[in-house]
Amino acid sequence: MTISLSIGPQNRKSPFFNSTLRDGLKSASIYNHMYFPTTFGDRPAEYDRLLNGVVMWDVSIERQVAFRGTDAVKLARYLTGRNLDDLQTGQGKYVPLCDYHGRLINDPILLPIAKDEIWLSIADSDIKLWVSAVADSLKYQVVVFEPDASPLAVQGPLATPLVADLFGQWIHDLKFFGFRETKLRDIPVILAKSGWSKQGGYEIYLLDENLGENLWSEVKGAGAKYNIGPGAPNYIERLESGLLSFRTDCDETSNPFEFGLGRFIDLDQDQEFIGKAALRKIGEAGVKRKFIGLRIDGPRFDSPPEDRSSIYVNDVYVGYASAAAYSPRLKSNIAVGVIDIRHAIDGEAVLIEFSDLKRTARVTPLPISR
Ligand code: THG
């Protein structure tokens, strides 16, 4: 189905919005109450650049929820089950957030900006409301706000030489999720080694929303010699890599263990945090379902399914596939989904019911590598 978006003040525009339009943006979605570019019309080229070259993505929709004040670190430790004992300014961490029932409500990257300031770079849910409610109810000394910060991702094997051209050789010192505040010419930015792909790369957080066109054209200009092009978080590569898309893959009752995020939660620390007791119980009982990959039989899919698809074994519902596509690399249709733990077995045969067709498929571990 193709429809056009109505543009209005109800949803926000990225600082790169005009640049993306000028460069041929074809489709957008909505994420964190913001227009989210999804393709510039040449999906094979966007995929190829990510795997073999370099591609630039407007990911301003990864909004920042900031809190500043004497209790900033205390608040962060209460919000996530990730152990933050060794938190260091300039080194980010992936921090699942849960509610009091242990249900996953977001999976941000935490950026320790200063001793008294933390940012959560969030996926698609209203975490600013959550954080300010928690902070105020505990009477913590912090102000919660959305800073003027908009990430531009540069991803792919040639992202590293390009970003080194732009910023200098020091970029090689950044560890994964490490970041540094700096300037690109006169544009204030944070450069971070991160990005929602497994092809490597960086994110340049623009710190002045009036300079979006400048930053876009700096990156585009310097990237010309690497044949850079515009794209978006890649629908196919993320399935191959098994990266979690919070709103796509999770439902109202998902917990972090189902998605392999248990390694980012420390139930043994003395620190109290939201969901700790519930997560202990869930952990003791064992997970009932699991996030898995699927290899799907039959002719290649032309376009992604619009809805979640039901998965059956012997006519019994056992879970859902949340996203599916043809992988050129694996020469197969693939999907990710959530399935009953009893069927989360490598090679398990299942039937997937898409809106207009049924396909046989096999369960496979993530990332999908064969
Ligand atoms: N960029 C920024 N913020 C974000 C995202 C982003 N916030 C929300 C969402 N995306 C966060 N989700 C992820 C999920 C996984 C990874 C990055 C962002 C990731 N994971 C590695 C992996 O799974 O191998 C490493 C995790 C680790 O070991 O710590 O890269 O894209 N600004």
Boltz pocket constraint, residues with backbone or C-beta under 6 A from the ligand:
constraints:
  - pocket:
      binder: B
      contacts: [[A, 59], [A, 62], [A, 93], [A, 94], [A, 107], [A, 108], [A, 109], [A, 121], [A, 122], [A, 123], [A, 124], [A, 151], [A, 194], [A, 195], [A, 196], [A, 197], [A, 203], [A, 243], [A, 244]]
      max_distance: 6.0
